[in-house]
Amino acid sequence: MKHPVPGAPSSWLAYVLVDDIAAATKKAKSLGATVMKDVTEVMGAGSFSIIVDPTGAALGLWKPTKK
């Protein structure tokens, strides 16, 4: 696989499991996080968002689809 952003450094992104993706994303924003990717569905798997905290650390939020 080619790097999706040529010239940019590689990195890892940790995800945390949440019970309510919309509420967790909204709460993070109210506490000062920047929402880099709003709630997005991954067809058949769940939903995620990506936030950056006030210190610049990125974190993914994940809510799997109930089966």
N, C-alpha and C positions, 0 to 999 in steps of 0.2 A: 504494500500500500504506500502510495506517495503521501508526503506530508500535505495536509489540506491547506496550509498557509506557508508557502515556500519562504524560507528566510527566518521564520518565527521559531523560537525555541520550542522543543518538545516539553510536555508537562503531563502530570497526572491530575485528575479531578476526582476528589472523594464525593460520594453521595451518601446521604442519610435518609433512612426510611421515615416517612411521615404518615400520619393517619388521614390528614386532609391537606392536599397539596395547595389548594387555593388559599386556605386560611394560613398555612405556614408561610407561604410566599408573601402574603399581605402583612403578616406579623413581622417578618424579617424586614420588610420595607419600612414599616412603622418604627422599627428600632434602629434605622439608619443604613440598612443595606441597600445597595443598588441592584435592581433586577436586570441582569444582563440578558436573560432569556425567560420570557414569561411562561406560564404553564402551557406545556405542549404535550399532546397525546402521542404516544408511541403505539401505533395500531396493534391491538391484541396483547400488549404487554403492560401498559400503565401510562403514567404521566410524570413529567419532570419539569423542573425550573432550575435556573442557575442564578445564584446571587453572589455578590461581592460585598463582604463586610466593610465597615468603615476603615479598617486597617489595610484593605486591599486583598485580603484572602478570599479566594473563590471557593464555593461549595455548591454541590448539586443537591436538590431535594427530589425524592423519588416516592411515588405512590403506585404500587402495582395494581393491576386490574384484579378484582376478585373473581375467583373461578369456582 
